[in-house]
Amino acid sequence: MTDIQTQSKHEKNYREFLNGKFLFAAAIVGLASAGFSFLVDKAFIYCHMIFNYGGYWMLLFTPVIFVITVFLLKKFFPYSDGSGLPQGYAIDVFSEEELKKYYSIRTAIGKAILTFMSILGGASLGKEGPTIQICSSIFAQIKDVSLEKKRLLIKLASGVGVAAAFNTPIGGMIFAIEEYVRKISARSATMLVGGTLIAVLISNYFSGGLEYMGTIPLSSLHHGFNIGYIALLIGIICGLGGALFTKIIVFVSVNNTWFINRWRKNHYLMNALIFGLIVAIIGYLTTGLSFGNGAHATKYFLDNNIQAPWYYGVGKFFGAVSSVAAGVPGGYFSTALSIGAGIGDLVHHFLPNIPLIQFYLLGMVGFLASITQSPITATAMVVEMSNTSEFAMPILIAAFIASMIAEHFGDSVYHQQVLKYIPKEKYHLTR
């Protein structure tokens, strides 16, 4: 056997080894995603049980839970903070040691526990970003691979995590390519497809495989020419609203120049107490609708084709901002969808003769696209979640306009939050 044949055989064996490890990790991710979803759903249910018992109890319960959560975060799980998405942009900047810390099993366990506690306490946050970090941490445990390949595996895992969290395999794959991988080989794409399918199938088997945001009957959608103008209008509003949301989130989570922010970081337990109280007050005023990521409420409004309260989007907006300011971990991917649904609902008040559901869809995709500045991912996810491919053109218009407007005010919220984890002078390396 020649040297070339020997080398070719070794490469083939290595590829088979890596593919096998990757697919096995994807199966573990499917189980982990289903288990984590179960925990988060239970946290949401328990939160509302306490609220329904007596809403005023949340004024005590939420601050206490937030203080305990932040204490555990700072003392035992320092790499489990945030939503879990910004760390992904820093993968190529992290040293090998940093990579091990942010994507370790300890970090994944901490993320699961602390996100459970955040949502139990009423944080207007969700599981999607944390699911990505948890899934990536599982893939990061694959041994006998180079540092470069480990970085790639973690990036691919982000798409698997999104797909498993939302039950959107196509959306998850597009997310990984659009946000993290960008240039992908045919072999890596095949691994991504296989891993995503395995994770989603296993997650669905154990979680029931229900639609994440409900089922939209096509008869409820309006396909007239004027829907393009409505998509444009909602895209503009969501673009401006998403830019404002991004500015505030980045200010409360990254900025250290303002003296109050410096005080907050040095007195993190008192800060958690104060903003926990604010989150509880917002929840009390919105009859509990601001608690959690909003997936249950938004699904209820969509499934029943009913108007949300006018304050729904506003409550979710400020509930999310206050939760992030408190310093508790959790994601706001689904929260963005819920805020967008609230914006679409408000616009519908001025155009009541046009079917309501499409306003929800346009608002959801518009706000998600504005904070992520990833219109293709946002469109794919909303279309896939709602099974509304026939309505894809207006959805794409709203996503494109919202993303384009938000870009004028700076990078996406997740990209700017990467400055929590890397020096400013290395920021350009994440682009």
N, C-alpha and C positions, 0 to 999 in steps of 0.2 A: 504493500500500500504506500503510495507516494505521500510526501509531506502535505501537499495540497488536499489530498483525499482525507488524510488524518485530521487536518484543520477543519475541513468541511464537516466531518463527522462530529467533531467536538462542538462546533457551532450549532449543529442540528440538535445534539443532545442538550445543549444549554438552553436553546429556544424551547424545547419540549419541557425541560425542567421549569423554566420561568413561566411558561403558559400554564403548566399544571399548578404551580404555586399561586399564580394570580387567580385562577378560577376557583381554587380552594378558598382563598381569601375572600373572593366575591360571595361565596356561599356563607361564610362566617358573617360577612357584612349584612347579608339578607336577614340572618337571624338577629344580629345586633340591632338593625334598623327596626324590625318588628317589635323586639323587646323594648327598645327605647320609645317607640311610638306608644306602646301600651303604658309605660310609666308616665309619659307626658300627658296622655289622655286622662289617666287617673288623677294626676296633679290638678288638671283643669277641673275635673268633676269635684274633687275635694274642696278646691277653692270656692266653687259656686255653692257647695253645700254649706260652707261656713257663711258665705254672703247671704244665702237665703235664710239661714237661721236667724241672722240679725246683721244687716248691712253695716251697722256702726261698729261691729266687732272687727271689721277689716281695718279700721283706723288704728287698732292696736296690733292685730295679727300681721298685717303686711310689713310695717316697720320692723317688727321683731324678727320675722323670717328673713327679711333683707339683711339685717345686721348679722344674723347667724351665717347666712350664705356668704357674705363678703368676708367675714372672719375666717371661715373655712377656706375660702379662695386664697386669701393672702397668706395664711399659715401653712396650708397643706397642699393646695393645688394651684400654685402661682402661674402655671402655663395653660390653665383652663379658662382664662378670662375671655371676654368679648363674644362675638357671634360665631367665630370659627372660620369665616370666609377670608378676612384680611390676611391671616397667616399664610394662606395659600399663595398670595402674590409675593410673599417674601421667601418662598421655597428656594429660589435660585440665589438668594442673598445670604440665607442662613448658613452658618458653618455646620459641619457634621454634628458637632455637639449640640448646637441649638436645634437642629432638626430632630435629634433624638429626644430632646426635652419637650418640644411642642407636639410631637407625634409619638408619644409613648403610651403604653397601656395605662399607666398611672394617670396621665393627662386625660385619656379617654374616659376612664372611670370617674375622674373628678368632673369632667364636663357633663356626664350623664346625671350624676348626683346633684350638682349645683344647678343645672337647668331644671331638673325636677323641682327643686326647692324654689327657684325663681318663679316658675309658673304656679306652684302651690301658693306662693305669696301674692299672686295677682299681677305679676309683671306682664306688660303688654308685649310679650316676646314669644318666640316659638322654638321649634325643634330643628328647623331645616339647616341653619348654619352649624349648630352643634353636631348634627348628624354627619355633616361633611367632615368635620375634624375627627369625629369618632371613627368613621369609616377609613379615613386616610391614615389614622393611627394604626388601624389593623393591617392595612397594606404595608405600612412602614416596617412591620415586623418580619417581612420576608427577608430571609438570610441569604448570604452568598451572592449578593448582587453589588455592583459598583455604586458609588455615591450618585453618579449621574443617572443610572437606571432607577435608583431609589427615588430620586426627585421626580422622575417621569411617572413611576408607579403611584406616588402620592397625588400627582396632578390627575392621572386617570381615575384615581379613587374618588376625587371630588365629583366627577360626573356620575359615578356609580352611587355615591351618597345622595346626590340631588334626585336621581331617578328613583331610588328606594324611598326617599322621604316623601316625595310628591306622587309616586306611582306614575311617573312620566319618563319612560325609558328614552324616548327621542329627545325630550327636553334636557334630560341629564347629560346625554352624549354631546349635544350641541353646547351646553354650558361648559363642559370640560374643554372642548375645542376652542370656543370663542373666548373663554376667560383665562384658562391656564396653559393649555398645551400650544394652541395657535398653529404651529407647524407640526403636522402629525404624519407619520409614515403609515403605509398600508398595514404593516404588522401591528403597530400600536393601535390603529383603528379597529382591527379585528379583535384584539384583546379587550378594548373598551366595549365593543358590542357584546362580546361573549360574557364579560364580567357583569355588564349592566343587566342583561337578560336573566342571568342566574340570580343576581341579587334581588331583582324585582319579583321574579317568580317565587322565590323562597319567602320574601317579605310578604307578598300577597297571600301566600298559602297560610301563613300564621296570623296575619292581621285581617283577613277577610277580603282584601282587594277592592274595597269600596272606593268610589270616585272621591277625590280629595275635596273638590268644591262642588259636588252635586252633578246632576244630569240636566242638560239644557235641551228642551224640546225644540226642534227646528221651526215648528209653527210659531214659536214665540219671537222669532227674529224677523226684522223688517229689512228688506233688501232694496228699498227705494234709492233713488239717486241722491236724495238729501242726507243719507246716512254718512256719506263721505264728509260732508260739512260738519256733522255732529262729531265724527271721529277726529276731525281737525281741531274743533273747539275743545273737546275733552283732552286731546293730546297737548294743547297749549296750556290748559289749566294744570294738568298733571305734571308737565315739564317744569312749570314755575313752582308748583307745590313740592315736587320732588327735590328741586334745587334748594328750596328753603329747608326741607327736612334734612338734606345732606349737610347743609351749612351748620345747622343746630347740633346734629349728632356729632359731627367732627369737632365742633367747638367744645362740647361737654366731655368728649372722650379723648381728644388728642391735645387740644390747646393747653399750654402751660404758661402762657405769657400773662394772662389775667390773674390778678392776685387771688380772686375768689376761687378760681380753678386750682391754683397751687394750694390753697387752704383745704379744698375738698380732697385732694390727693393725700395730703398729710394727715387729715382727720377722716379717714375713709369710713370708719364705723358711724361717726356722727352724720356724715354725708349720706350713708345708706339709710339711716333713721329718718332724716329730713325728707329725702326724695321718696322713701317708702311711704311716708305719710301722704305726700302729694299724689302718688300712684293710687293710694287707697281713697283719697278724696275724689279723684277723677272717676274711679270705679263706682263710688257711691252715687255721684251725680249722674252717671250714665247707666244707672241700674245694672251694673255689672258687665256691661257690654265691652268695656275697655280692657277687661281682664283676658289674659291669654292672647294667642296670635290672631284670633278672629275667624279662624277657619270654620268653627261650628256655626257661628252666627251668620257668616256670609253664605255658607252652604244652605242654611235654613231660608235665608232671603231668596236665594236663587231657586231652590227646589220648589218653593211655594209662590214664587213670582210676586212677592209683596214688598212694599216700601219699607226701607230701613228708617229708623228715627233720624231726624235731621242732624243730630249731634254724633252719629255713629263714626263718621270719618274723622271728625274733630277730636273725639274722645280717644280714638285709636292713635291719632297723630301725637297728641300730647302725652298719652299714656306710654307710648314707646320711647319718646324723648326722655321722660322722667325715669323710666326703667333703666335706660342706658346710663343716664346721669347718676343713678344710684350705684352703678358699678356691678350689678348682678349680670351673670352671663346669660346668653340667649340670643336667638337670631331674629331678624325682622324681614325675612323673605316673604313669609305669609302675611305678616303684619302689613307689609307694603301692599299686598293684594287687597287686604281688607280696607285699608285707607283709601285705595283707589276705588273700591266698590262704593265707599261712602261718598267720594267725590262725584262719581257717576250718578249716584242717587240724588245728590243735590242739584246737578244739572237737569235731571229729569223733571224736577219741580217746575222748571220753566218751559219744558216741552212735554207736557203730560200726555199728548195724543200719540206719541210714539212708544212702542213697547219698552217696558222698563228693563228687561233682562239685558238687552244689548248695552245699555248705559253702564250696568255693572261690569260687563266684560271689557268695555272700552276703558273704563276707569281703572280696572285691575291691571290690564296690560300697560296702560299709560304710566301709572305710578311706579310699577315694578321696573319698567324700562328706564324711567327717569333716574332712579337711584342707582341702578346697576349700569346704565348706559350700554346695555346689551339688548338691543331691540329684537334680534333674531331669537335669542334665548327666551325672552319674555313672551314673544309671539308663540313660539313652539310650545311653551309650557301652558299658557292659557288656553290655546286651541286644543292641546292634548288633554288637559284637565277637564275641560268643559265639552269635549267632543263636538266642536263647532267649526270644523274645517271649511264649511260652506260660507262662514262669516269671516274668513281669514283676512280678506282684503281690508275691511274697515279696521280690524284689530291691528294689522300691520301698519296702517296709516297712523293710528293713535300712538303706537309704540315708537315709530320712527320720529314723529314730530316731538314727542315728549323727550326722547333721548337727545335729539338734536338741540333742543332748547336748554336742557340741563347741562349739556357739554359746555355751553357758553359761560357757566358759572363755576366750572372746575371739574375735576375728575369725579368718578363715582364715589359713593360713600365708602364702599369697601376698600377701594384703592387708596383713598386718603387715610383711612384708618390703619394702613400698613405702617404708618409713621410711629405707631405705638410700639412697633417691634424692631424697627431698623433705624439707623442714623439717617438724617435728612439727606446727606450727601450721596447716599446709595439709592435714593428713591428712583432715580432715572433707570436703574437696572431692573426695576419691576415692570417697566412699561413694555 
